[in-house]
């Protein structure tokens, strides 16, 4: 697994019936994110520490 080949793409179970979703894949040290409707457009990556900070911010409603 490298930053260029994310694995294990998945979409949140809370967005099963939504059309505007993102998917998250694993990379060696972090995560990759892509648009579930336009997978061919590519993806962006975040290091492990960046991804953990993002998830913490979401869980503590810093974007609300």
N, C-alpha and C positions, 0 to 999 in steps of 0.2 A: 504494500500500500504506500503510495507516495502522494504528494500534493497534486500531482498531475492525474492521478487515477483514484478518485474517491470511491469508497465501497460502502455497501449497506445503506443505500439511499432509503429514507423513510419520510413519511408525511405524518403530521400529528393526527392522532385518533380523533381529536376534537374537530378536525376539519374535513371529515369524510364526505360531507355533502356540500362542501364549498368549492367554488371554482377558482378563487384567487388564493392560491396556497403556495408555500415554499416547501422544499424538501431539504433534509440535512443528510449529509454523508460523512463518513469517517475518513480522515487522512492521518498520516503518521503522528502528527502532534497537533491535533485540533479538529476543525470541522470545515466542511464545504457546504455552501448553500446555493440552491438554484430554484428557478421558477418552475413549478410543476407543469404549467401549461406550455412552456417553451424551453424544454430541456436542451435543445440544440444551441441555445444562446450562450451556454457555458455556465460557469459558477464562480463564486467568490469564496475565498478561504479566510479563516481566522486561526491564529495559533491557539494552543490549548488555554493559555492564560486569557487571551482576548475572548474566547468563547465562554469560559467560566464567568468572566466579568459581565458579559452580555446576558447570560442566563440568570445570574444573580440580580441584575437590574430589572429584568422582566418579572422575576418572582417577587421582587419587592416593590413593584408598581412604579418604578422610576419614570416610565414612559406614559403613565396614565394621567 
